[in-house]
Amino acid sequence: MTDLALPDHEYLTVKELADLLRLKERKIYDLAASGSVPCSKATGKLLFPAAEIRVWVERSKSGSVSHATSRPPIILGSHDPLLDWAIRQSRCGLASYYDGSLDGLDRFVRGEGVAAGLHIHDAKSDSWNVPAVSDLASDHNAVLVSFAARRRGLVYRSDGVAPTGLSDLAGRLFVPRQPESGTETLFREIAVKEGLDLSRLRFSEVARTEDEAVEGVRRGDADVTFGLEAVALSYGLEFLAVIEEQFSLLVDRKAWFDAPMQKLMEFCATEAFANKAQAYGGYDTAAFGTVVWNA
């Protein structure tokens, strides 16, 4: 992208810049709103100075147009107990903001963090994370790496009637997750396959993390939730496995080489991390660090 055929006039319109960079016009508006791209609003509409645009592109190390400004040191996306523990234990200095895979991917695209934890299932290809990331983050200087495989299923108390599967949940009080979470999307997908009419479920208050969902069952606020085996075990609850999912980290490539992310990744390659994953239960970290997608 260093040899841009810029128009001979001084300013570019949104459409001209979008065509030039092969991006959607909506993306250009997002870049302008965040201050990531040189622009002028003096005329009441967005105009982009051609000379500054050339300099801006040439300064981009990877050809990505979305990382001209620094990302805050925050890990976004889906809540994962093992990742949460590793962030604290490694003392890497990264903060976290967990509100679901879909929310995390959206925030990552907007530059609100250096990484996002994802477990987004694509029903059409029966694959994890790559289709969603390819669709929304292909113009970002990012890499998707494996963190762990996780067993997910029904979490319930031992003092009730054990469910035999999702089709057996009708009439039970269920802890749902937020619509922006990969868990909620996956649960609804599997429910359709197994013939569960969601209108026959009773729902408690929405839980926004894995721990919060399972804690609701432990307290007796609900009968069952669709949670992680690791969390069920930590709360002393019963677990019926339904699926093994792939939890991956979408990481800004520049941030990958910065000290905080390197410190976290180095810690996750230690024996202490592997032992913790085994102690939690429900994790397989054998493929940790494997690159599954590159921008």
N, C-alpha and C positions, 0 to 999 in steps of 0.2 A: 504493500500500500504506500510505498515511498514515492512512486512515480505517478501521482494523481494527475489526471488530465483535467485540471481546474478550468472553469469557464474564464473568459477574458474580462468579465466585469468584476467590479470590486467586491460585491456582496452576493452571497448565495441565499436562495430561499430554502425553506424546509424541504420542499420536494427535491430541489437540486442536490442538497446535501445528502438526503436519503438515497437518491439514485447513485450518487457518487460513492457512498460508503456501502451500498447494497444492504441498507437497513430499512425497516418500516418507518413511516413518518412518525408513528407514535413513539418509537425509540428516540428519535431526534428531539421530540418535545421533552421526553424524560431527561435526556442528557442536558438540555438547555435549562430545565427547571432545577437540576441539581448543581448547576454551575460547572459541569464537567467539560463543556465545550465552549469555545469563545463565541459570543453572540452579542447582538445589539438589539435593544427594544425601543430605540429612540423614535422610530417611525410608527410605533403602535403595533408592529408585527415583528416576528423574529427574523433577523437577518444575520448572516454569518460571514465575517470578513475573510475573504479567500486566502490572503497571505497568512493570517493567523491560523487558519484551518490547516494549511500545509505544514506549518511548524508544529502544530499540535499532533498531527498524524505522525510526523517523522520522529517525534519524541516518544511515541508509543513503542515500547520495546517488542511487543508481540503482535502488533496489528490490531489489538483490541481497542475499541473506541470508548470503552466503559470504565476505564481505570485511570483516568487522568488525575483524579484526586485520591488521596489515601483512604483506605477502608478502616473503620474503627475495629479494634481488636476484639471482636465479638463472634462467638460461634452461635449460629442460628439453627432453626429447624426443629427436628423431632427430639423429644427428650429421650435420652438413653442413660440408664443408671451407671453403666460401666464407663461411658464417655465422661459423664459428670464426675465420677470418682477420679478418673485419670487427669482431668483438668485441674482438680484440686491437689491431687497427690504429686503431680509433676511440678507444681508451682510455676507453671508456664506464664502466668499473668494474663491469660485470656479470660474474658468474661463470657457469659452465656445468656441467651434469650431464647427460650424454647416455647414455641406456640404452634407446632405442627410442621410436617414436611412441606406442605404446599405453601404455607406462610413463609417458611424459611427460604424456599427457593425463590419466591417472589421478592423477599427482602434482599437476598443475595444479588439478584439481578439489578436491584436498585442501589447496590453498593453499601448496604447497611451492615455488613459484617465480612469477615475474612473467610468464613467457611459455613457450611450448612449440613446438618445431619439429615439424611433422607432415607425413607423406605417407601417409595412410590411404586405401586404395582401397575403395570400396563397389561390390561386384560387381553388386548388384541394379540400382542406378541408373547404373552406370558413371561415377561421379563421385568427386572427391577431397575428403576431409577434412570437408566440410560435414555429411554424415549422421552421422558419429561425434561431431562437436562438438555438433550439435543435440541428439543423444540424451543426452550426458553433461554438457554445460556450459550448457544453456539457462537455468539459474537463476543463472548467473554474470554479473557485470558485465564482459563480455569482447567482444573483436572479433577476427575472423580476417582477416588480411591476406596477400596474396600475397607470397612472397619470390622464388621463381624456378621456372621449369620446368627439369627435369633429365632428361637421357637416361640410362636405366639398361639394362643388358644383361649379357652374358656377358664376363667378364674372364679372359683366359688368356695363357699364354706362347707365343711364336712358335716354340718348339722342339718343339711337339707337334702333334697333328692338330687342325686348327681345327674347332670345333663349328659346325654349320649352324643350330642352334636348340636349344631346351630338350629337344626330343624326341631329340636326339643325345647326351645326357649320360649315358645308361645305362653303368654300369661305371666312370665317371670319379670321381676323388676330389674332392669338392666342399666348399668352406668355407661352412657354414651361418651364419645370424645367429640371435640370441636370439628366442624366441617372442614377446617383447613388441615386436619391431621391425616397422615397416611393410614392410620389405624381405622378411622371412621370410613374412609373410602373403601378400604379392603374389606371391612366387616360387611358393608352393604353389598359389595360384589359377591362375596361368598354366600351371603344370606340368600341372594337370588338363585345361585346355583343349587343350594341345598333346599330350596322350597320354603324358606321361612318368610311368612307374611309379616313385615315389620309393623304393620298396624296392630298386630296381636301382641306386641311387646309393650310393657309398661316401662317408662323411662324416668330415671332419677335426674338430678342436676348434672349438667355437663362437666366432665373432668378434663383438665387441660394438660395433665402430665400422666405418665405411666404410674407413678406412685399414687397420685391422687385418685385415679380410677380404682386401683386395687384396694386402697385404704377405705374407699366407700363401701366395698364389699365386706372388708374386715369389721368395720363399725356396725354393719347391719343396715346401712342405708339402702342397700340393694342386694339382690341375690347373686348376680353374676356380672362379669365384664369380659371384654375381649382384650386380654392383656398379655404381658410377657411372662414366661415361665420363671425367669430370674426374680421378678418382683413378687410373683405368687409365693415362691419359696421363701423369700425374705420376710414375708408377712405370715408365714405358716398356713397358707391356704392351699386348697386342692387345685389341680391343673389338668386340663384335658387338651393335649396338643391338637392343633388344627392345621398349621402351616409353618414352614421355615421361611423366613424372609431375609432379604439382603439389606443390611444397614450400611450405607456408604457416606463418605464425606466429600462434598463438593468444595474444593479449596481454590482460592485465588492463587494463581501460580507465583506471583510476586511475594505474597504473604507466606507461601510455602517455605521460602528460603529465609524468611525473617526469623529472628531468635525465638519468639514465643511459639510459633507453630513447629519449628524444628525441635524445641525442647519437649513439646507434647508428643510428637511422633517418635522421638528417641525413647521416651519413657514407655510408650505403648509397644515398643519392641523388646522390653525387658522381661525377665522371668517373673518379676513381681506382678506385672500386668497380666501375663498368661495365667498365673496362679489365682489372681483375683477373678478372672473370667471363669475359671473352673470352679471356684468356690461359689460364685453366684449361681451357676447352673444355667442351662438354656442358651449358652453361647458357644460358638465355634469361631475362634479367631485365627485359624490356620492361614487364611488368605489375607490377613491384615497387611495393608500397604500396597496391595496389588492394584495397578492402574486399570480401571475398567472403561474409562472414556477420557479423551483429550479434546479440548476445543480446537 
